[in-house]
Amino acid sequence: MTGIAPSPPEPTSGQWFKSSYSGGEGNECVEVADRGPRVAIRDSKAPRKTLIFSTPVFVAFVEGLSNAHR
């Protein structure tokens, strides 16, 4: 398994938050939602297309990005 699953039903709006690295103009928004053992990611312009990752896979991804910018 790659850590990616099909998009689940749309969560309630309160579960999503905008990434602090998204564009300030509001036109480049990455949103993230905590789903317990999984993390959902979507583009705010295409909210029906959601990527789901296991929490360990997402944490490794974020750590990899952080290390790449050091």
JOVEN-V669614 format. One record per backbone hydrogen bond with DSSP energy under -1.0 kcal/mol. CO is the residue of the C=O (numbers start at 0). NH is the residue of the N-H. E is the energy in kcal/mol with one decimal. If there is no record, write none. Layout:
BEGIN
[[CO,NH,E] [CO,NH,E]]
END
This chain:
BEGIN
[[11,14,-1.9] [12,15,-1.1] [16,31,-2.7] [18,21,-1.5] [22,25,-1.2] [27,22,-1.5] [28,43,-2.4] [29,18,-3.4] [30,41,-2.2] [31,16,-2.2] [32,39,-2.8] [36,54,-2.2] [37,34,-2.7] [38,52,-2.7] [39,32,-2.3] [40,50,-2.9] [41,30,-2.9] [42,45,-1.8] [45,48,-1.7] [50,40,-2.7] [52,38,-3.0] [53,57,-2.4] [54,58,-2.7] [55,59,-2.2] [56,60,-2.1] [57,61,-2.7] [58,62,-2.7] [59,63,-2.3] [60,64,-2.2] [61,65,-2.5] [62,66,-2.7] [63,67,-1.7] [66,69,-1.2]]
END
